[in-house]
Amino acid sequence: LWQSDRLVKQVFSETQVQLIESLLKARIGEIQQPMWHEAYQKIMNQFLIYQQNKDIKSLEQMLGLGIGLTPSGDDFLLGLFAALQANEVSGTKALMQQIVKKSLKATTTISQHYLHTAAKGFFSGSLIEFNRLDQQTNEAEVTRCLFNILRKGATSGLDTALGYFSGITGLVIRSF
């Protein structure tokens, strides 16, 4: 579906990728909920499976995975969709629409709404702001924009940021 290396070079410098990765790892280390870490490992495994075989079922299995009003898997998908759509990756809209259809039976009403809205191209202000960053953006601004995403909910912001990061870089960050 996408060429991750190409997107990294267009969106973030290597230094920025390292900064974002270190901030996300630090936030992951702060999470004290074993259930979150267990769900996150499952999400990362499903993402890796999707990268290898492009079977949409691996993404669909993220729906409803985790705790909260917007489960971690749904928030990860939201971030992933934001990254792919912002970078005009072909096939993103069709992929999002398939996931939205599946979400009707697989997740919470709130997550269904967020995913449905994302499929129409609408995202939170903090994600839109993060999408506007480029290789020339200084570290302080990258950090500020990332923290604006991370502030959402107990883990929703982190889950969304991890989805975005994985969508842009093709990389996964392992839970500790």
Secondary structure, 3 states (H helix, E strand, C coil): CCCHHHHHHHHCCHHHHHHHHHHHHHHHHHCCCHHHHHHHHHHHHHHHHHHHHCCHHHHHCCCCCCCCCCCHHHHHHHHHHHHHHHCCCCCHHHHHHHHHHHHHHHCCHHHHHHHHHHHCCCCCHHHHHHHCCCCCCCHHHHHHHHHHHHCCCCCHHHHHHHHHHHHHHCCCCCCC
